[in-house]
């Protein structure tokens, strides 16, 4: 028996994948529960927090409709990951155009109200990050939040390592200016 067949036969999700392919919604719900964190994290890392929820939903809708194509040659999670990456990459340009509608550039935070500094008051950091320009936000989240190295970020986003580093610097400076 080949190594691929052996790995696929030991896949704990394979019985649920087979049942779901035959229309078993409860089996699909179990697949969803077992994989949602990984798929959402992938969508968030590749497309940003604004698009992650919609993309994750679209990935699972696509998985449900394409489940009959899962042959079991690899683990279900491998098949789902590839489906997710393909969908995200296909939607990337649409997402980029949507993100470009947001205000970017110098003075980005000038018109934004800030909170008065008081002991015990936490800043809404997530909201501040959302106002970063799309590319700077992606690099900031991948590097400072998710812990990816610059070479991995560059590979995932299709940019150079130098661009990754400059976008990280830009994001940090914009956040610093806003926080001061």
C-alpha positions as CSV (number, residue, x, y, z in Angstrom):
1,X,0.0,0.0,0.0
2,X,1.5,3.4,-0.9
3,X,2.3,6.0,1.7
4,X,-0.4,8.4,0.4
5,X,-3.1,5.7,0.6
6,X,-1.8,4.7,4.1
7,X,-2.0,8.3,5.3
8,X,-5.5,8.7,3.8
9,X,-6.8,5.5,5.4
10,X,-5.6,6.7,8.8
11,X,-7.3,10.0,8.4
12,X,-9.7,10.3,11.3
13,X,-12.0,12.7,9.3
14,X,-12.4,10.4,6.4
15,X,-15.5,8.6,7.6
16,X,-17.3,11.9,8.2
17,X,-16.1,13.2,4.8
18,X,-17.5,10.2,3.1
19,X,-20.8,10.5,5.0
20,X,-21.0,14.2,4.3
21,X,-20.4,13.6,0.6
22,X,-23.5,11.4,0.7
23,X,-25.5,14.4,2.1
24,X,-25.1,13.8,5.9
25,X,-25.3,17.3,7.3
26,X,-24.3,16.1,10.8
27,X,-21.1,14.6,9.5
28,X,-20.4,17.9,7.7
29,X,-21.0,19.7,11.0
30,X,-18.4,17.5,12.7
31,X,-15.9,18.3,9.8
32,X,-16.6,22.0,10.3
33,X,-16.0,21.8,14.1
34,X,-12.8,19.9,13.5
35,X,-11.4,22.3,10.9
36,X,-12.9,25.8,11.5
37,X,-10.0,27.2,13.6
38,X,-7.4,26.3,11.0
39,X,-9.5,27.5,8.0
40,X,-10.4,30.8,9.7
41,X,-6.8,31.4,10.7
42,X,-5.7,30.8,7.1
43,X,-8.4,33.2,5.8
44,X,-7.4,35.8,8.3
45,X,-3.8,35.5,7.6
46,X,-4.2,35.6,3.8
47,X,-7.0,38.1,3.4
48,X,-7.1,40.1,6.6
49,X,-9.6,40.3,9.5
50,X,-12.2,42.2,7.6
51,X,-12.6,39.5,5.0
52,X,-11.9,36.4,7.1
53,X,-15.5,35.7,8.2
54,X,-17.0,36.0,4.7
55,X,-14.2,33.9,3.1
56,X,-14.5,31.2,5.8
57,X,-18.2,30.9,5.1
58,X,-17.6,30.8,1.4
59,X,-14.9,28.1,1.8
60,X,-17.3,25.9,3.7
61,X,-20.1,26.5,1.2
62,X,-17.7,25.5,-1.5
63,X,-16.5,22.5,0.4
64,X,-20.1,21.3,0.9
65,X,-20.8,21.6,-2.8
66,X,-17.5,20.0,-3.9
67,X,-17.2,17.3,-1.2
68,X,-18.2,14.6,-3.8
69,X,-14.8,15.3,-5.5
70,X,-12.8,14.3,-2.4
71,X,-11.3,10.9,-3.4
72,X,-9.4,10.2,-0.2
73,X,-6.0,10.3,-1.9
74,X,-4.9,12.6,0.9
75,X,-6.2,13.6,4.3
76,X,-9.4,15.6,4.3
77,X,-7.7,18.6,6.0
78,X,-5.2,18.6,3.1
79,X,-8.0,18.7,0.5
80,X,-9.9,21.4,2.5
81,X,-6.7,23.5,2.9
82,X,-6.0,23.4,-0.9
83,X,-9.7,24.3,-1.6
84,X,-9.4,27.2,0.8
85,X,-6.1,28.5,-0.6
86,X,-7.5,28.3,-4.2
87,X,-10.6,30.2,-3.3
88,X,-8.8,32.8,-1.3
89,X,-6.3,33.4,-4.1
90,X,-9.2,33.6,-6.6
91,X,-10.9,36.2,-4.5
92,X,-7.7,38.2,-3.7
93,X,-8.1,40.8,-6.4
94,X,-11.7,41.4,-5.5
95,X,-10.7,41.7,-1.9
96,X,-7.9,44.1,-2.7
97,X,-10.2,46.3,-4.6
98,X,-12.7,46.3,-1.7
99,X,-9.9,47.1,0.7
100,X,-8.6,50.0,-1.5
101,X,-11.9,51.8,-0.9
102,X,-10.8,52.5,2.7
103,X,-8.8,55.6,3.4
104,X,-5.1,55.1,3.4
105,X,-1.9,57.1,3.5
106,X,-0.5,60.1,5.4
107,X,-2.7,61.5,8.2
108,X,-4.7,58.3,8.2
109,X,-5.7,58.7,11.9
110,X,-6.0,62.5,12.0
111,X,-9.7,62.6,12.0
112,X,-10.2,59.7,14.3
113,X,-11.3,60.3,17.9
114,X,-9.0,59.0,20.6
115,X,-9.7,58.1,24.1
116,X,-8.4,60.2,27.0
117,X,-5.7,58.3,28.8
118,X,-7.0,57.0,32.2
119,X,-5.6,54.3,34.4
120,X,-7.3,51.0,33.7
121,X,-8.7,52.0,30.3
122,X,-7.6,49.6,27.6
123,X,-7.1,50.9,24.1
124,X,-9.1,49.3,21.3
125,X,-6.1,47.9,19.5
126,X,-8.0,45.7,17.1
127,X,-9.9,48.7,15.8
128,X,-6.7,50.7,15.3
129,X,-5.2,47.9,13.3
130,X,-8.3,47.8,11.1
131,X,-7.6,51.3,9.9
132,X,-4.1,50.5,8.7
133,X,-3.7,50.3,4.9
134,X,-4.3,46.8,3.7
135,X,-0.8,45.7,2.9
136,X,0.7,47.2,6.0
137,X,-2.0,45.6,8.1
138,X,-1.4,42.2,6.5
139,X,2.3,42.3,7.2
140,X,1.8,43.7,10.7
141,X,-0.6,40.9,11.6
142,X,1.4,38.2,10.1
143,X,4.7,39.3,11.7
144,X,3.8,40.9,15.1
145,X,0.6,39.0,15.8
146,X,1.0,35.6,14.1
147,X,4.8,35.4,14.4
148,X,5.6,34.6,10.8
149,X,9.2,35.5,9.6
150,X,9.6,38.0,6.8
151,X,10.6,35.4,4.2
152,X,7.4,33.4,4.8
153,X,5.3,36.6,4.7
154,X,6.9,37.6,1.4
155,X,6.2,34.2,-0.1
156,X,2.6,34.2,1.1
157,X,1.8,37.7,-0.1
158,X,3.9,37.6,-3.3
159,X,6.2,40.5,-2.3
160,X,9.9,40.9,-1.5
161,X,11.4,40.5,1.9
162,X,12.3,44.2,1.8
163,X,8.8,45.2,1.0
164,X,7.6,43.1,3.9
165,X,10.0,44.9,6.3
166,X,9.1,48.3,5.0
167,X,5.3,47.6,5.3
168,X,5.9,46.4,8.9
169,X,7.8,49.6,9.7
170,X,5.0,51.7,8.0
171,X,2.3,49.9,10.1
172,X,4.2,50.4,13.3
173,X,4.8,54.1,12.6
174,X,1.1,54.7,11.8
175,X,0.0,52.9,15.0
176,X,2.6,54.8,17.0
177,X,1.4,58.1,15.6
178,X,-2.1,57.2,16.5
179,X,-1.3,56.1,20.0
180,X,0.7,59.2,20.9
